[in-house]
């Protein structure tokens, strides 16, 4: 009997036909690679836990309902607001739908070889909710992005996706005509309401006297929303750091204690306390 030898036909994978060890590593990276831009940032990076945390403490600014209507009817909404107004958070909450579990994906503009700016339309998947923050763009750079924005919006229709763009108010006059009708200027929410929402989630309730303190009122008058949230977290940390048995009785958690949590200007009211009978409860 003659040995016809060994042969392989119809193979669809790596073949090892010689001596020694062969190591093969295979992974399905197509979708992931499409979603990673030149900066190495995956636009699917916003954690569900982070969104849920913000959603529980979010105070809607005026006209957010109008932005929601535009997003529903046109798949796109453009939010205008000055720095510190909470515009980025408003954009996240505009897209966030906790009941559906649909996440939010930030898209990074990418620098093109010709010196322009591009948006990776391949990163848009079915049902995506996209946030494009261009608040730090200058007018000239933003004008060079008009065609990319138009092309990205065409993909939204195909993919049943939604897009919220964040811009500084100074760029309103540089918007293409198709986006002018989709703009909403979101006003800064009341900072005392934001502070109270955060504190109540931490089971802290300040007395009216604490909220009426002049330095706190001055701080809340123009503080960026991120600093208001940091103040609330500083108060919570001061409460939690109090010696055992003193966080709700006999201890003192003050604005002054919370000042250590940030380099920004901070209210320095004394007398805020977590005493059972004091201004913090």
Protein Blocks (a to p, Z undefined) as FASTA:
>chain_A
ZZebjadehiabdcdfbecjdddddddfklmmmmpcfkopafklbcfklmmmmmmmcccd
ehklmmmmmmmmnopacddddehklmmmmmmmmmpcfknopacddddddddfkopacddf
klpcghiacdddfklpcfklmmmmmmmmmmmmmmmmmnopacdddddfklmmmpcfklmm
mgccdddddfklmmmmmmmmnopacdfklmmpmklmmmmmmpcfklmmmmmmmmmmmmmm
pcehilmgopacdfklmmmmpcbdcdfbehiacbfklmbZZ
